[in-house]
Amino acid sequence: MRAFWEHGYEAVSIADLTRAMDIKAPSLYAAFGDKRTLFEEAVEAYVNSYGVFTAQALAEAPTARAAVDRLLHEAAVSPTLPGLPRGCLLISAATNCTEQSSDVAEALKERRNAGVAFIEQRIAADRATLEAVADFAMRAWPRERAGETPSDTGEASSDAG
C-alpha cells in the first residue's frame, strides 16, 4: 500500500512491490495474480484504515454540519500524520496514470465521487428532516395566538355560510 501511496499506481514496478513486501515475484503473482489486483487490495486496505474517517464522521455526527466539520478536520490531519506518506492515496495514486492505466484512474475517480455522493446524501437527509420539522411546526402553530385570522393568510373563513 505504501509504495502506491508514495509513488502512484503506474510509477510502482513489480520489483518495487516485491522489495517492499520482501517476497519474490512468483509469490506476488501467486498471491495477487497481477499488479492491478494487488493495487485494488491496497486501496481497499487504505479506505478501511486511513480513509475510514469519512464514513465514520457522516455516520456518527448528529448533524450534517457536524459531520462535515469533523470530516474536514480529519481530512486535514490524517494525511499529515508522522510516519505516513503525505496526501490521499485515492488522489496521489492517480496522478501519474497514462492512457494505459486509465481504468485505474477511472476507478479511483469513481471511489472519490462515491464519497462526495455520500456527503451530499447526508446533507440532503438533514435538509429533508429540517423541512419536515418546519412544515409540521407551521401547521401545528395556532395562528390565532399569533394574532392572525384566516383572512390574513388567504384562507377562507369557516364561519362563511
N, C-alpha and C positions, 0 to 999 in steps of 0.2 A: 504494500500500500504506500509506504513512504517514498519509494522510488517514483511511482506515478505522481504522487502529491508534489514532490520536489521538481520533477522534470517534465511532467506531462506524459500523455499516452505515447505519442509517437517517438519521443526522444529516448525512451527507455527500451533498451535492447534485451533480448533473451539472456545475453551474457550478464547484463546489469542485474537482471532479476535473479539469475542463479547465484550470482555473487552475493546479493542482498539476502537471499534465503539460505545461503550456504548449502546448496544442493547442485547436482549435475543436471544438465539439460534433459536427459531422458526421464529423470524423476519429475521434473516440472511438467513435461508433456504427459506423463502417466497420470499425474495428479489433476491437471487442469485441461489438458488437451491442446490448448493454444494460449497465446498471449492475451487475446481478447477475452477469453473466459476467465483467466486469472484477473484481468483488469475489472471485469464485471463483479467478481467476488470481492475485490479490493474496494470498489465503490460501495458495494453493499455493506461491507465491514465499516467503512468510513461513515456512511449515513447512520448506521446503527450505533456508532460510538461517538464520534466527534460532531456529527451533524444532527444528532437526535434532539438537540435543544429546540429546534423549530417546532417539531411536533409536540414536545413537552410544553413549551410556552403556550401554544394555541389550545392545548387540551386542559392545562391546569389553571391558567389565569381566569379570574372571574369575569372579565370583560375583554372584548377585542382590543380595546385601547391598552389595557394592562398587558395583554399577550404581545402586542406589537412592541410596547415599551421594553418588555423583557427580552423579546426576540432581538431587537436592535442592540440592546446592551450585550447580550451573549454573543451576537454576531461580531461585535467589536472586540470582545475579549478572547473568544475561542481561537481565532486564527493567529493570535499573538502569544499563546501560551509557551512558556520556556520549553525547549527541547523538541518542539514540533515544527514542521515546515510552516512557513507563513502562508496565509491565504486559505482559500477553499479548494479542496480537491476537485469539486464539480466544475469549478471555473478554470483553475490552473491546468488541469489535465486536457482541456480542450483548446488551449491557447496555441498549440503548435500542430494541430491536426491538418494534414493536407487532404487533397481530394481522395486519396487512397483510404483514409480513415474517416471520411466524412460521416459514416454511420455511427462512429464513436462520438463525434461532436454532436450529432443529432440526438443520440440517446441521452447525453449529458444535458443538452438543452431541454429535452422533454422532462427530465427529472427536475431541473430548475423551474420550469414552467408549472409543473405539478405543485411545487412548493408555493409559488405565487398564487395558484388557484386555491390552495388550502387556506392561505391567509385571506384571500378575497371571500371565501365561503364563511369564514369565521366572522368577518366584518358584516357580511350580508345577514348572517343569522342574528347578530346583535341588533342590527338596524331593524330587522323584522320584529324582533321581540320588543324593542322600544316603541315602534309604531303601533303594535298591538296594545301595549300598555297605554299609550297616549290615546288611542281610539276608545279603549274601554273607559279611561278616566273622563274623556269628554262626553261619552254617553251617560256615564253614571253621575256626573256633576249636576246637581239640581240647579237649573237655570234661574228659577225664581229666587233662590238665595243670592244669586249673583246680580239680581236686580233686572234680569232680562224677562221679557214677556215673549210669548210665541211670535208676536208681530215684529219684535226686534230681530228675530233670527230668520224671518221669512216663512215661518211655519204657519199653517192655518190654525186658527183657534178651535179648540174642541168645544167651545160654547156656541159656535155657529149652528143655527138650525132652528 
